[in-house]
Amino acid sequence: MSEAANWVRVASVKDVQEGSAFPVEIMGLQLAIYHLEGGALHCTDNVCTHAFALLTDGWLEGTLIECPLHAGQFDVCTGKGQGAPIEEDLKTFAVKLEGDDILVALPA
């Protein structure tokens, strides 16, 4: 993690049910917070890299989020596209939990 990262509170853990994705708009970014089964938290861009669609309008199954527009899938842990029509991976952001607050490392 770069020293230039800026940790920003984006939500409460109570806002994001386990097994779901939650949209956040902050500092001009559209982000998706994922609360995976088992409690792990991850964050990616919320806009599909293939065509404009919000991933949080799609389906989360395990660690994969499926875009609602063309059914492309991304691994929310790594941002990696899982095949056609995805040609570009998602940007990911570090996440930490402080009490009930979800913080994301954003560029300074």
DAJOZI-V50728 format. One line per field, one symbol per residue. ss: DSSP state (H for helix, E for strand, L for the rest). phi: phi as a letter, one per 30 degrees, with the letter a starting at -180 (. if undefined). psi: psi as a letter, one per 40 degrees, with the letter a starting at -180 (. if undefined). A space follows every 50 residues. Layout:
ss=???
phi=???
psi=???
This chain:
ss=LLLLEEEEEEEEHHHLLLLEEEEEEELLEEEEEEELLLLLEEEEELELLL LLLEHHHLEEELLEEELLLLLLEEELLLLLELLLLLLLLLLEELEEEELL EEEEEEEL
phi=.ddddcdbdcaceddcdeibcbdbcahicccbcccdejjdcbbbeccedd adaddddcbcbiccccdddbidbbdddciddcjeddcbdddcbdbbcbic dccbdcdd
psi=hieeihhhheiidddhiheiihihhhfeihihhhgiheeihihiiehied ihihdeeahhhbehhhhedeeiiihedeehifaiehehiihiiiiihhbe hhihhih.
